[in-house]
């Protein structure tokens, strides 16, 4: 069986063949000069040994050079670009090859470092952005998720095999490149989210990338700004009209009083002016109450025990229908005056909703730690919520004497504390759960 010769052997053979003419010429000259046969044999022996040694040495040097370059290329193939081949003095083809390979290794090493830095930067951005990023395959099996998505969907950070068909079923109708604002409920918290879908290829298959952004706060802020602008304009115009009406009616009342007329017309006129004055003042107070949502002060935060805060509020209602459940001792950094106002509004709403409840019905107040937040719940046995969509719409109310700003003000105060307010009907019985979430004091 014929075997192929290595490149090193071929190179050594070429060097051997190149020396044969010179060796043959030397022997011929010695024979022609009639030099001693012993000297000729000795010369042949020495020349043969020299040629064999040169043959072996050339083969070894060539093999070493080829193996060095091969090892360098193998290291590059394995992702190690730190090795470099050494070049010898002189300008030859081998040095050009070595320099080319070294330059290639330098460029690949630089590109790899840039790629690692870009990946770390991208990973940092993805991990700290407040947009939930989720990559799933056609079967809605999780491929990738960032911490915001793990928190939103309650995905275990160690798991990447979860099937999210149930959580993501609302997005099945969305196509690549489409964005839509949707009302969704995650972890029992209904909110409005902007959902954007993109397609990408991973492992040779088409996959889906979801960007889910909570826009509830943004939309509420825009809505609140619009209402505040409207209230400011209306308040200005109404106050400008009410002031002279109230002033003139009071002046006319005083003028009539001085005349001391007792006829029926004068009496009716006084009564009419009294009604005008009273309604003008009532309307002025009414407008002033609405201005609360446009002039909410900045929270003056202090560290205070939540139990202390609740204990200060309960005596204001002078009722035995409020019961505080067993709860952990927790202190928060908040504005006690503003949070007291929130508690007063919510407890007042709970008590008013229980007017037709059994005599032994109570409002239960308790709190617990929940995902780096304090979750305080006000549980009533009332009639529940009739129209959830309008709960936080300014001026909307179902009460005869209501102004429609109580819940809006509560929501605004809590959002100023990086918290939130949710109200839900109880599933298994009558009543409502008002949940306040406030961040715990950070240890950092």
C-alpha positions in Angstrom: 0.0 0.0 0.0 1.5 3.3 -1.1 1.6 6.0 1.6 1.8 9.7 0.9 5.0 11.4 1.9 4.8 14.4 4.3 5.7 17.9 3.2 8.7 17.8 5.5 10.0 14.6 3.8 9.5 16.0 0.4 11.4 19.2 1.3 14.3 17.1 2.7 14.4 15.0 -0.4 14.6 18.1 -2.6 17.6 19.3 -0.6 19.2 15.8 -0.9 18.7 15.8 -4.7 20.1 19.2 -4.9 23.3 18.0 -3.3 23.8 14.9 -5.4 25.3 16.7 -8.5 27.9 18.4 -6.3 28.7 15.1 -4.5 29.0 13.2 -7.9 31.3 15.9 -9.3 33.5 15.7 -6.3 33.9 11.9 -6.6 34.6 12.2 -10.3 37.3 14.9 -9.8 39.0 12.7 -7.1 39.0 9.7 -9.4 40.3 11.7 -12.3 43.1 13.1 -10.1 44.0 9.5 -9.1 43.6 10.2 -5.4 44.0 7.3 -3.1 41.0 4.9 -3.0 41.0 5.0 0.8 40.7 8.8 0.7 37.9 8.6 -1.8 36.0 6.0 0.3 36.5 8.2 3.4 35.3 11.2 1.6 32.2 9.3 0.4 31.5 8.1 3.9 31.8 11.6 5.4 29.7 13.1 2.6 27.0 10.4 3.1 26.9 11.0 6.8 26.7 14.7 6.3 23.9 14.4 3.7 21.9 12.0 6.0 22.3 14.4 8.9 21.3 17.4 6.8 18.3 15.4 5.5 17.1 14.5 9.0 17.7 18.1 10.4 15.9 19.7 7.5 13.0 17.4 8.0 12.9 18.1 11.8 13.1 21.9 11.3 10.4 21.9 8.7 8.2 19.7 10.8 8.7 22.0 13.8 7.8 25.1 11.8 4.7 23.5 10.3 3.6 22.1 13.7 4.1 25.6 15.3 1.8 27.2 12.8 -0.6 24.3 13.0 -0.8 24.7 16.8 -1.4 28.4 16.5 -4.2 27.9 14.0 -5.7 25.2 16.2 -5.6 27.6 19.2 -7.4 30.2 17.2 -9.9 27.7 16.1 -10.6 26.9 19.8 -11.1 30.6 20.6 -7.6 31.3 22.1 -6.1 34.3 20.3 -3.3 35.0 22.8 -0.6 32.8 21.2 1.8 34.3 18.7 4.3 32.6 16.3 7.9 33.9 16.4 9.6 35.0 13.2 13.2 34.8 12.3 15.4 37.6 10.9 15.1 38.2 7.2 12.5 38.8 4.6 11.1 35.5 3.4 7.9 33.7 2.6 7.7 32.0 6.0 8.0 35.3 7.9 5.2 36.8 5.7 3.0 33.8 6.6 3.8 34.1 10.3 3.1 37.9 10.3 -0.2 37.3 8.5 -1.3 34.7 11.0 -0.2 36.9 14.0 -2.1 39.9 12.6 -5.1 37.7 12.1 -4.9 36.5 15.7 -4.6 40.1 16.9 -7.6 41.2 14.9 -9.8 38.2 16.1 -8.7 38.8 19.7 -9.7 42.5 19.4 -13.0 41.6 17.8 -13.7 39.0 20.5 -13.0 41.5 23.3 -15.3 44.1 21.6 -18.0 41.4 21.3 -17.7 40.5 25.0 -17.8 44.1 26.0 -20.9 44.7 23.8 -22.6 41.6 25.2 -21.9 42.7 28.8 -23.2 46.2 28.0 -26.3 44.8 26.3 -26.9 42.3 29.2 -26.6 45.2 31.7 -29.1 47.3 29.8 -31.5 44.3 29.5 -31.2 43.5 33.2 -31.8 47.0 34.5 -34.4 48.3 32.0 -38.0 48.4 33.3 -39.3 46.9 30.1 -40.2 43.2 30.3 -38.3 41.4 27.5 -39.4 37.8 26.7 -38.2 35.5 23.9 -40.3 32.4 23.2 -40.5 29.8 20.4 -43.6 28.8 18.4 -44.8 26.7 21.4 -44.5 29.7 23.8 -41.6 27.9 25.6 -39.3 30.4 27.2 -35.9 31.0 25.6 -34.9 34.2 27.3 -36.2 36.7 29.9 -34.9 39.6 31.8 -35.5 40.4 35.5 -38.4 42.7 34.7 -40.1 39.9 32.8 -39.4 37.4 35.6 -40.9 39.8 38.1 -44.0 40.5 35.9 -44.8 36.9 35.1 -43.4 35.4 38.3 -40.9 33.3 36.3 -38.3 31.5 38.4 -34.8 32.9 37.5 -33.3 29.4 37.4 -35.9 28.1 34.9 -35.7 28.5 31.1 -38.1 25.6 30.2 -41.4 27.1 31.3 -44.3 27.1 29.0 -45.9 30.5 29.0 -48.9 29.7 26.8 -51.4 30.7 29.5 -49.7 34.0 30.4 -49.0 35.0 26.8 -52.3 33.9 25.2 -53.4 37.5 24.9 -50.6 38.2 22.5 -51.3 35.4 20.0 -53.1 37.8 17.6 -50.2 40.2 17.4 -47.9 39.9 14.4 -44.2 40.9 14.0 -43.6 44.6 14.1 -47.0 45.4 15.7 -47.5 47.4 18.9 -50.7 47.6 21.0 -51.8 49.0 24.3 -53.7 46.3 26.2 -55.3 46.0 29.6 -53.8 42.9 31.2 -53.6 41.4 34.7 -50.3 40.0 35.9 -49.8 38.8 39.5 -53.4 40.0 40.4 -52.6 43.6 39.3 -54.6 44.9 36.4 -52.8 47.5 34.4 -52.3 48.9 30.9 -49.3 47.6 29.0 -47.8 48.5 25.6 -46.9 45.2 23.9 -44.5 45.2 20.9 -43.7 42.0 19.0 -40.7 41.3 16.8 -39.5 38.1 15.1 -36.0 36.7 15.1 -34.1 33.5 14.2 -32.5 31.4 16.9 -31.1 27.9 16.4 -32.2 28.1 12.8 -35.9 28.6 13.7 -38.2 31.5 13.7 -38.8 32.8 17.2 -40.8 35.6 18.8 -39.5 38.5 20.9 -42.0 40.4 23.2 -41.4 43.8 24.7 -44.0 44.6 27.5 -44.0 48.0 29.0 -46.3 49.1 31.9 -47.8 52.4 30.6 -50.4 52.8 33.3 -48.5 55.4 35.2 -47.6 57.3 32.0 -51.3 57.2 30.8 -52.5 58.2 34.3 -50.0 61.1 34.4 -51.1 62.4 31.0 -54.7 62.0 31.9 -54.1 63.7 35.3 -52.2 66.6 33.6 -55.2 67.1 31.2 -57.6 67.1 34.1 -55.4 69.5 36.1 -55.2 71.9 33.2 -59.0 71.7 32.8 -59.6 72.3 36.5 -57.2 75.3 36.6 -59.0 76.9 33.7 -62.5 76.2 35.0 -61.6 77.2 38.5 -60.2 80.5 37.3 -63.3 81.3 35.2 -65.7 80.1 37.9 -64.0 82.0 40.7 -63.9 85.1 38.6 -67.6 84.9 38.2 -68.5 83.7 41.7 -66.6 86.5 43.6 -68.7 89.4 42.2 -72.0 87.3 42.5 -71.4 86.6 46.2 -70.2 90.2 46.8 -73.2 91.8 45.1 -75.7 89.4 46.7 -74.3 90.3 50.2 -74.5 94.0 49.4 -78.1 93.7 48.3 -79.0 91.7 51.4 -77.5 94.4 53.6 -79.3 97.1 51.6 -82.6 95.4 52.0 -82.0 94.8 55.7 -81.6 98.6 56.2 -85.0 99.3 54.5 -86.8 97.1 57.0 -89.5 96.3 54.5 -91.9 93.6 55.5 -93.9 93.0 52.4 -93.9 89.6 50.7 -91.8 90.8 47.7 -89.0 92.0 49.9 -89.1 88.8 51.9 -88.9 86.7 48.7 -86.1 88.9 47.4 -84.1 88.4 50.6 -84.6 84.7 50.4 -83.5 84.6 46.8 -80.4 86.6 47.6 -79.6 84.3 50.5 -79.9 81.3 48.1 -77.6 83.0 45.6 -75.0 83.8 48.2 -75.2 80.3 49.7 -74.9 78.5 46.4 -72.1 80.8 45.3 -70.1 80.0 48.4 -70.9 76.3 48.1 -69.8 76.3 44.5 -66.6 78.1 45.5 -65.9 75.4 48.1 -66.7 72.8 45.5 -64.1 74.2 43.1 -61.6 74.5 45.9 -61.9 70.8 46.7 -61.1 69.9 43.1 -58.0 72.0 43.2 -56.5 69.4 45.6 -55.6 67.2 42.7 -53.7 70.0 41.0 -51.7 71.2 44.0 -50.5 68.0 45.7 -47.4 69.0 47.7 -44.1 67.1 47.5 -44.0 64.3 50.1 -42.0 65.2 53.2 -40.8 61.7 54.0 -39.8 60.4 57.5 -39.2 56.9 58.9 -42.4 55.9 60.7 -44.0 52.6 61.9 -47.0 51.6 59.8 -48.7 50.3 63.0 -48.3 53.8 64.6 -49.8 55.4 61.5 -52.8 53.1 61.5 -53.4 53.5 65.3 -53.5 57.3 64.8 -56.1 57.1 62.1 -58.6 54.6 63.6 -59.8 56.7 66.5 -61.0 59.4 64.1 -63.9 57.2 63.1 -65.3 56.5 66.6 -66.6 53.1 65.7 -66.0 49.5 66.8 -66.4 48.2 63.2 -62.7 48.4 62.5 -60.4 45.6 63.5 -56.6 45.5 62.9 -55.3 42.0 62.3 -52.0 40.6 63.5 -49.2 42.1 61.3 -45.4 42.4 61.3 -43.7 45.4 62.8 -42.5 47.4 59.8 -41.2 51.0 59.4 -41.4 52.9 56.1 -40.0 56.1 54.7 -43.1 58.2 53.9 -45.0 61.4 54.4 -47.3 60.5 57.4 -49.7 63.4 56.7 -50.3 62.3 53.1 -50.5 58.6 53.9 -52.9 59.3 56.8 -55.2 61.0 54.2 -55.1 57.9 52.0 -56.0 55.7 55.0 -58.8 58.0 56.0 -60.3 58.0 52.5 -60.1 54.3 52.1 -61.4 53.4 55.5 -64.2 55.9 55.1 -65.2 54.3 51.8 -65.1 50.9 53.4 -67.4 51.9 56.2 -69.8 53.7 53.9 -70.1 50.6 51.7 -71.1 48.5 54.7 -74.3 50.5 55.6 -76.5 47.6 54.5 -74.1 44.9 55.8 -74.9 42.7 58.9 -74.5 44.5 62.3 -71.4 42.4 63.2 -69.6 43.1 59.9 -66.2 44.7 60.3 -63.5 46.4 58.3 -60.3 44.3 58.6 -56.9 46.0 58.2 -53.7 44.0 58.0 -50.4 44.2 56.2 -47.6 41.8 55.1 -44.3 41.8 53.3 -44.7 41.2 49.6 -41.8 41.2 47.0 -39.7 44.0 48.6 -42.9 46.0 49.3 -45.3 46.4 52.2 -48.8 45.4 51.2 -51.5 46.9 53.4 -55.1 45.5 52.8 -58.4 47.1 53.9 -61.0 44.3 53.7 -64.7 45.3 53.9 -68.0 43.4 53.8 -69.7 46.0 51.7 -71.4 46.0 48.3 -68.2 45.9 46.3 -67.2 47.9 43.1 -69.8 48.6 40.5 -67.8 50.3 37.7 -64.1 49.5 38.0 -63.1 51.3 34.7 -64.1 54.7 36.2 -62.7 54.2 39.7 -59.8 56.5 39.1 -61.5 59.0 36.8 -61.5 62.5 38.3 -65.0 63.8 39.3 -66.6 60.3 38.8 -68.6 59.2 41.8 -71.5 57.0 42.7 -72.2 58.8 46.0 -74.8 61.5 46.3 -72.5 63.8 48.2 -69.3 62.6 46.6 -66.8 64.8 44.8 -65.1 62.1 42.8 -61.5 63.1 43.8 -61.0 60.8 46.8 -59.6 57.7 45.0 -57.8 59.9 42.5 -56.0 61.8 45.3 -55.1 58.5 47.0 -53.7 57.1 43.9 -51.7 60.3 43.2 -50.3 60.3 46.8 -49.2 56.7 46.6 -47.6 57.1 43.2 -45.6 60.0 44.6 -44.3 57.5 47.2 -43.4 55.0 44.4 -46.4 52.9 45.5 -49.7 51.9 44.0 -53.4 51.4 44.9 -55.5 48.5 43.6 -59.2 47.8 44.4 -60.8 44.4 43.6 -64.0 42.7 44.5 -63.7 39.6 46.5 -64.4 36.4 44.5 -66.1 34.3 47.1 -68.1 36.8 49.1 -69.4 40.4 49.0 -67.0 43.2 49.7 -63.9 44.9 48.3 -60.2 44.6 48.9 -58.3 47.9 48.9 -54.6 47.1 48.6 -51.8 49.7 49.3 -48.3 48.8 48.2 -45.4 50.9 49.4 -41.6 50.1 48.9 -39.7 48.9 51.9 -36.6 50.9 53.1 -33.7 49.9 51.0 -30.6 48.4 52.8 -28.3 49.8 50.1 
